[in-house]
Amino acid sequence: MLARLSQFLEARTSGSRCTIDGQPFSLPTAAAKLRRYGVLKIRQLLDPGLISAVGAAARDQYEERDARVAAGECLSPPQRQSHLRRTLALHGITTGGRPATEALDCQAIRALAGSHLGGLPRLDPNTYVRALVPGPQIQALPFHQDQSILQTPLLNVWIPLAECGVDAPGLEVVVTDKRDLLAMAGPPDHEVPVERVRIDERLVVETFGPAALWRPSLRPGDALVFAGTTVHRSHVTPAMTKPRLSVEMRLVPS
Ligand SMILES: O=C(O)CCC(=O)C(=O)O
């Protein structure tokens, strides 16, 4: 199946500038690296113009929701949670008359997810835009594994909508070939799922060693793709002053 997908993809991506480690994207290489390291940085996967349009549509939605809250509108508990955590459902965003989920859908990622998950992938509803705004209210996420929340193998396609990792918050990921789920340290009844599955930083460093922690910088159009078992968290330093919007698309087996 991989060979057929690979041929198809070469036909579809010929002329595209999408690269991995400086080499043109190839499905077998991407699949092998993902298997080996649990995470993959893909450069220029998507058109920066599209990324900027999705960012503008998301900012409009944040503004509109913030205005409704400021005007005293009462939100439902899930809406309130999403407002506090600064997330938006990607399914609710459109750009150029198209749903953002469709606009960001790309063949290279579908093929990679198909090979990683062993079947046709589908987009899980837990697919969001997230805003991290440096300052006391920043909604940074602790170390966790997405699979502990979703309880299914998955591929997270993480797409920053602005430059990130240096002046704006990025992501910190563990690079490893280990795929075990680690012990969780959060209160099991916490209302925020990621807080229930948080992993102690000390456990992460003891298990993988400090050299396994990677904090890539990314530009609009780039993506970080990682497995549901890959340990990761928001990467924020005191020097970061710029806000960051990002999309997290979760592909699961259909
Ligand atoms: O965007 C972030 O800072 C965290 C995202 C994350 O943890 C996730 O996509 O699972």
The ligand as an ORCA input file, in Angstrom:
! r2SCAN-3c Opt
* xyz 0 1
  O      -0.201     24.477     21.181
  C       0.266     24.168     22.271
  O       0.995     24.909     22.921
  C      -0.035     22.814     22.845
  C      -0.724     21.940     21.849
  C      -0.861     20.537     22.303
  O      -0.415     20.157     23.338
  C      -1.560     19.599     21.433
  O      -1.833     19.925     20.267
  O      -1.835     18.479     21.912
*
